[in-house]
Amino acid sequence: GHTAPVRSIFTPPFRRAFLGNFLSDLSFSMFVHFPGFLKGLGAGEAVIGSVASVAAATAIMIRPWAGQSMDRYGRIPLIRLAAVVRLAATFSFLLVGSMGANVYASRAVYTVALAVFNVGLFTYANDVMPPDRRAQGIAWYGLSGMSAITFAADRPGGFATGELETIYGMLPVLSRLLEVHALRRTARTILDT
């Protein structure tokens, strides 16, 4: 019998989600250095930990609401709203000159917007990928975010050089695996036609 052609994961909507996730995680990567920023404002380890805790708690609390809101209002409107709020929260850090409630507020607002954005974008990506290729689509989507963190490293407060070398050392292996997979898929498609 004739086999249906394999549908591509990389449709224009998925490419937008892939790029959006990459850019989102690239901007989030600045927070690798955030403890150093707080330390420069005079914060000790306990205060730095409390700022991180507020961020984590707000992100956890907002996610159920974010999922329900995506279903009620749609993915794209909330993704856009979260992106605008996140941008404003990012710029609010420029107004921070000393440790205080404004640091907690900026970080909490940023984290809420990030959580809504991430829930929305992942849901959108899941909606636009072929259901029969969902596992591969989720893997590619995850890769788009994980690759962004490498740009935030090898700077004060970022990854150590040895850690980067490990990550970079794994990239040829990953490339080879993807190449073998692509060749296998191509061969299967040719044999099935």
Contacts in CASP RR format, 6 or more apart in sequence:
PFRMAT RR
TARGET T0000
AUTHOR 0000-0000-0000
METHOD contacts of the structure
MODEL  1
GHTAPVRSIFTPPFRRAFLGNFLSDLSFSMFVHFPGFLKGLGAGEAVIGS
VASVAAATAIMIRPWAGQSMDRYGRIPLIRLAAVVRLAATFSFLLVGSMG
ANVYASRAVYTVALAVFNVGLFTYANDVMPPDRRAQGIAWYGLSGMSAIT
FAADRPGGFATGELETIYGMLPVLSRLLEVHALRRTARTILDT
2 192 0 8 1.000
3 192 0 8 1.000
5 189 0 8 1.000
6 133 0 8 1.000
6 185 0 8 1.000
6 189 0 8 1.000
7 130 0 8 1.000
7 132 0 8 1.000
7 133 0 8 1.000
8 130 0 8 1.000
9 129 0 8 1.000
9 130 0 8 1.000
9 133 0 8 1.000
9 136 0 8 1.000
9 137 0 8 1.000
9 140 0 8 1.000
10 18 0 8 1.000
10 140 0 8 1.000
11 128 0 8 1.000
11 129 0 8 1.000
13 124 0 8 1.000
13 128 0 8 1.000
14 125 0 8 1.000
14 128 0 8 1.000
14 129 0 8 1.000
14 137 0 8 1.000
14 141 0 8 1.000
17 121 0 8 1.000
17 124 0 8 1.000
17 125 0 8 1.000
17 128 0 8 1.000
17 141 0 8 1.000
18 125 0 8 1.000
18 140 0 8 1.000
18 141 0 8 1.000
18 144 0 8 1.000
19 144 0 8 1.000
20 121 0 8 1.000
20 144 0 8 1.000
21 121 0 8 1.000
21 122 0 8 1.000
21 125 0 8 1.000
21 141 0 8 1.000
21 142 0 8 1.000
21 144 0 8 1.000
21 145 0 8 1.000
22 144 0 8 1.000
22 145 0 8 1.000
22 147 0 8 1.000
22 148 0 8 1.000
23 148 0 8 1.000
24 114 0 8 1.000
24 117 0 8 1.000
24 118 0 8 1.000
24 121 0 8 1.000
24 145 0 8 1.000
24 148 0 8 1.000
25 144 0 8 1.000
25 145 0 8 1.000
25 146 0 8 1.000
25 148 0 8 1.000
25 149 0 8 1.000
26 148 0 8 1.000
26 151 0 8 1.000
26 152 0 8 1.000
27 86 0 8 1.000
27 90 0 8 1.000
28 114 0 8 1.000
28 148 0 8 1.000
29 148 0 8 1.000
29 149 0 8 1.000
29 151 0 8 1.000
29 152 0 8 1.000
30 152 0 8 1.000
32 149 0 8 1.000
32 152 0 8 1.000
32 153 0 8 1.000
32 157 0 8 1.000
32 158 0 8 1.000
32 159 0 8 1.000
33 152 0 8 1.000
33 155 0 8 1.000
33 156 0 8 1.000
33 157 0 8 1.000
33 158 0 8 1.000
35 48 0 8 1.000
35 52 0 8 1.000
35 157 0 8 1.000
36 48 0 8 1.000
36 156 0 8 1.000
36 157 0 8 1.000
37 93 0 8 1.000
38 44 0 8 1.000
38 47 0 8 1.000
38 48 0 8 1.000
38 51 0 8 1.000
38 99 0 8 1.000
38 103 0 8 1.000
39 48 0 8 1.000
41 96 0 8 1.000
41 97 0 8 1.000
41 98 0 8 1.000
41 99 0 8 1.000
41 103 0 8 1.000
42 99 0 8 1.000
43 51 0 8 1.000
43 99 0 8 1.000
47 99 0 8 1.000
50 104 0 8 1.000
51 103 0 8 1.000
51 104 0 8 1.000
51 107 0 8 1.000
54 104 0 8 1.000
54 107 0 8 1.000
54 108 0 8 1.000
54 111 0 8 1.000
55 107 0 8 1.000
55 108 0 8 1.000
55 110 0 8 1.000
55 111 0 8 1.000
56 111 0 8 1.000
58 108 0 8 1.000
58 111 0 8 1.000
58 112 0 8 1.000
58 115 0 8 1.000
59 111 0 8 1.000
59 112 0 8 1.000
59 114 0 8 1.000
59 115 0 8 1.000
62 112 0 8 1.000
62 115 0 8 1.000
62 116 0 8 1.000
63 115 0 8 1.000
63 119 0 8 1.000
66 78 0 8 1.000
66 115 0 8 1.000
66 116 0 8 1.000
66 119 0 8 1.000
66 120 0 8 1.000
67 119 0 8 1.000
67 120 0 8 1.000
67 123 0 8 1.000
69 78 0 8 1.000
69 116 0 8 1.000
70 78 0 8 1.000
70 119 0 8 1.000
70 120 0 8 1.000
70 123 0 8 1.000
75 120 0 8 1.000
75 121 0 8 1.000
75 123 0 8 1.000
75 124 0 8 1.000
75 127 0 8 1.000
76 124 0 8 1.000
78 116 0 8 1.000
78 120 0 8 1.000
79 116 0 8 1.000
79 117 0 8 1.000
79 120 0 8 1.000
79 121 0 8 1.000
79 124 0 8 1.000
81 116 0 8 1.000
82 113 0 8 1.000
82 114 0 8 1.000
82 116 0 8 1.000
82 117 0 8 1.000
82 120 0 8 1.000
83 113 0 8 1.000
83 117 0 8 1.000
85 109 0 8 1.000
85 112 0 8 1.000
85 113 0 8 1.000
85 116 0 8 1.000
86 110 0 8 1.000
86 113 0 8 1.000
86 114 0 8 1.000
86 117 0 8 1.000
88 109 0 8 1.000
89 106 0 8 1.000
89 109 0 8 1.000
89 110 0 8 1.000
89 113 0 8 1.000
90 110 0 8 1.000
92 102 0 8 1.000
92 105 0 8 1.000
92 106 0 8 1.000
92 109 0 8 1.000
92 110 0 8 1.000
93 106 0 8 1.000
95 102 0 8 1.000
96 102 0 8 1.000
96 103 0 8 1.000
96 106 0 8 1.000
122 141 0 8 1.000
125 137 0 8 1.000
125 141 0 8 1.000
126 134 0 8 1.000
126 138 0 8 1.000
129 137 0 8 1.000
129 138 0 8 1.000
129 141 0 8 1.000
150 164 0 8 1.000
150 167 0 8 1.000
150 168 0 8 1.000
152 158 0 8 1.000
152 159 0 8 1.000
153 159 0 8 1.000
153 163 0 8 1.000
153 164 0 8 1.000
154 161 0 8 1.000
154 164 0 8 1.000
159 167 0 8 1.000
END
